[in-house]
Amino acid sequence: LVETNLNLEDQVQITKEAEKLANTSQAMFSAIAKNFPKGIIVVVNENFEIIYIEGAELHKIGLSKVVTTGVKLSEITAFSDKRKSRIKSDILRTLNGEHLSFQVTFNNNTYSVNSTPLFDENETIKHALFVYSDISEQKRVELEILNSLRKEQELNELKSRFISMASHEFRTPLSAILSSAILIEKQNEPGKEAKRERYVSMIRNNVKNLVVILNDFLSLGKLEEGKVLAQSENFELINFLKSLIEEIEVNTKDGQTIKISTNAATIEVYLDPKLIRHIVTNLVSNAIKYSSSNDKIIINIKENTDQLTLEVVDYGIGIPLDEQKNLFNRFFRAKNATNIQGTGLGLYIVKQYIELIGGNISFSSVLNEGTIFTVNLPMNHTKNEKNIIDRG
């Protein structure tokens, strides 16, 4: 009896030590799971009931009081029916022996999910273990890298297009200037004044074209660097546009006419006159360039209480329908305009300038019938002139 009692005491002591070790292991596991960094550990049974759930991320995303041990999947109100259906499918696949690895998004956070089946002592799968790890920061960095790569690719493409365009656009007027200068040198006898004047005019026009190209590049550079400021002031628009059209008319083709159409005698605005000049000059110059001789160009001006609308109407070559979506892109030239001089920057810059003073631009065009550009502007642009708009 004494020996039996001693053996029993030994067994009790061993059992207590085993229980103590098990409790210590359980406490350690619970502490690890509860503080599982940037993640969640979940165990689910075949009835879609949560047997165990812990993790520091539960508190971060506000699920610590909603998703708890003993709750069934169907009772979790924080999840949509679609999400519940997807989770149920993942649980079933795991209970069938699959090891899953995928990503999910919840509350603007991205999680890497890994699941594994859990076997009991009879080697039967009764539970599924899911481990969620927050990878939002990695995804953000990955997105930044992808965006940087995309911008670099765009920059390389723009550089290639710029080199191609510049080599063509500069070569043509420079060749014309050189040949005209050579011809002037040879036409120095009396009686050849008319030819000399014609060659001088060619030089003047080609230099003017080069200045336009260089101004486009300069404007683009300032826009990309965010150095363009809208400096608004009060001025009368109708007379301003009439004076501007007189300057532009020297570039019209034979028989082309430019008409301003408005019901208002005067329109007082508070806008940046330099930006308005560039916008109108570009749109009207395009109308001249892409229209034939004897075509008319109309500028419609409409106003209401707080908005000004300018329409530039031409009856020229129009824009192919399948290319209209690219019209305001940098360096874009429509296929029916490739033989007409231009940088492909004008409309891109115009759009940036219009947005800079709080407006918008749209257009409608029919191939070989003409184009209408519509510019909507505020009558008074009151943004602080110190605000720099960065378009980079």
Residue pairs with C-beta under 8 A, 6 or more apart in sequence:
30 54
33 41
33 52
33 54
33 55
34 54
34 55
34 56
35 56
36 54
36 55
36 56
36 57
37 56
38 56
38 57
38 133
38 134
39 55
39 56
39 57
39 111
39 131
39 132
39 133
39 134
40 53
40 54
40 55
40 57
40 58
40 130
40 131
40 132
41 52
41 53
41 54
41 55
41 129
41 130
41 131
41 132
42 50
42 52
42 53
42 129
42 130
42 131
42 132
43 50
43 51
43 52
43 53
43 118
43 127
43 128
43 129
43 130
44 50
44 51
44 73
44 91
44 127
44 128
44 130
45 51
45 126
45 127
45 128
46 95
46 126
46 127
47 72
48 72
48 73
48 74
48 88
48 91
49 70
49 71
49 72
49 73
50 67
50 68
50 69
50 70
50 71
50 72
50 73
51 69
51 127
52 69
53 67
53 68
53 69
55 132
57 111
57 132
57 134
58 64
58 67
60 109
60 134
61 106
61 107
61 109
62 78
62 107
63 78
66 76
66 77
66 78
67 76
67 78
73 79
73 84
73 87
73 88
73 91
74 84
76 84
79 87
90 100
90 102
90 113
90 115
90 130
91 128
93 100
93 115
94 100
94 115
94 116
94 117
94 128
94 129
94 130
95 117
95 125
95 127
95 128
96 117
96 125
97 117
97 125
98 115
98 117
99 114
99 115
99 116
99 117
100 113
100 114
100 115
101 112
101 113
101 114
101 115
102 112
102 113
103 110
103 111
103 112
103 113
103 135
104 110
104 111
104 113
104 132
105 111
108 136
109 134
109 136
110 134
110 135
110 136
110 139
111 132
111 133
111 134
111 135
112 132
112 133
112 135
113 130
113 131
113 132
113 133
114 130
114 131
114 133
115 128
115 129
115 130
115 131
116 128
116 129
117 125
117 127
117 128
117 129
118 125
118 126
118 127
118 128
118 129
119 125
119 126
120 126
158 330
158 331
161 330
161 331
161 344
162 331
165 331
165 343
165 344
166 213
169 213
169 341
169 342
169 343
170 210
170 213
172 341
173 206
173 207
173 209
173 210
174 206
174 210
176 202
176 203
176 206
177 202
177 203
177 206
177 207
180 199
180 200
180 202
180 203
180 206
181 199
181 203
183 195
183 199
184 196
184 199
184 200
187 195
187 196
187 199
188 196
209 341
213 343
216 343
216 345
216 346
216 349
217 343
217 345
219 228
219 278
219 345
219 349
220 330
220 345
220 348
220 349
222 228
223 349
223 352
223 391
224 391
224 392
225 390
225 392
226 388
226 389
226 390
226 391
226 392
227 388
228 352
228 353
228 356
228 388
228 389
228 391
229 385
229 386
229 387
229 388
230 272
230 275
230 356
230 357
230 381
230 383
230 385
230 389
231 272
231 274
231 385
232 270
232 271
232 272
232 357
232 380
232 381
232 382
232 383
232 385
233 270
233 271
233 272
233 273
234 268
234 269
234 270
235 268
235 269
235 271
235 273
236 266
236 267
236 268
236 269
237 266
237 267
237 268
237 269
237 276
237 301
237 308
238 260
238 262
238 264
238 265
238 266
238 267
238 301
239 266
240 273
240 276
241 260
241 280
241 299
241 301
242 260
244 277
244 280
244 281
245 258
245 260
245 284
245 299
248 258
248 281
248 284
248 285
248 288
249 258
251 285
251 288
252 258
252 288
253 288
253 291
253 292
253 293
253 295
254 293
254 294
255 293
255 294
255 295
256 288
256 291
256 293
256 294
256 295
256 296
256 297
257 296
257 297
258 284
258 288
258 296
258 297
258 298
258 299
259 296
259 297
259 298
259 299
260 299
260 301
261 298
261 299
261 300
261 301
262 300
262 301
262 302
264 301
264 303
267 301
267 303
267 308
269 308
269 377
269 379
269 380
270 379
270 380
270 381
270 382
271 357
271 377
271 378
271 380
271 381
272 357
272 381
275 353
275 356
275 357
278 349
278 350
278 353
279 350
279 353
279 354
279 375
280 299
280 310
280 312
282 346
282 347
282 349
282 350
283 312
283 350
283 373
283 375
284 297
284 299
284 312
285 346
286 314
286 346
286 347
287 297
287 312
287 313
287 314
287 316
287 371
288 297
289 340
289 341
289 342
290 314
290 316
290 317
290 337
290 340
290 371
291 297
291 314
291 315
291 316
291 317
291 370
292 316
295 314
295 315
295 316
296 315
297 312
297 313
297 314
298 311
298 312
298 313
299 310
299 311
299 312
299 313
300 309
300 310
300 311
300 313
301 308
301 309
301 310
301 311
302 308
302 309
302 311
303 309
303 379
305 379
306 378
306 379
306 380
307 376
307 377
307 378
307 379
308 376
308 377
308 378
308 379
309 374
309 375
309 376
309 377
310 374
310 375
310 377
311 372
311 373
311 374
311 375
312 372
312 373
312 375
313 370
313 371
313 372
314 370
314 371
314 372
315 369
315 370
316 370
316 371
317 336
317 337
317 367
317 368
318 336
318 365
318 366
318 367
318 368
318 369
318 370
318 371
319 327
319 334
319 336
319 363
319 365
319 367
319 371
320 334
320 335
320 336
320 367
321 367
323 332
323 334
323 335
324 363
324 365
326 332
327 334
327 347
327 363
328 347
328 348
328 351
328 361
329 348
330 344
330 345
330 348
331 343
331 344
331 345
332 344
332 347
332 348
333 342
333 344
336 367
350 361
351 361
352 391
354 360
354 361
354 375
354 377
355 389
356 389
357 377
357 378
357 381
357 383
358 377
358 378
358 381
358 383
359 375
359 376
359 377
359 378
360 375
360 376
361 373
361 374
361 375
361 376
362 373
362 374
363 371
363 372
363 373
363 374
364 371
364 372
364 374
365 371
365 372
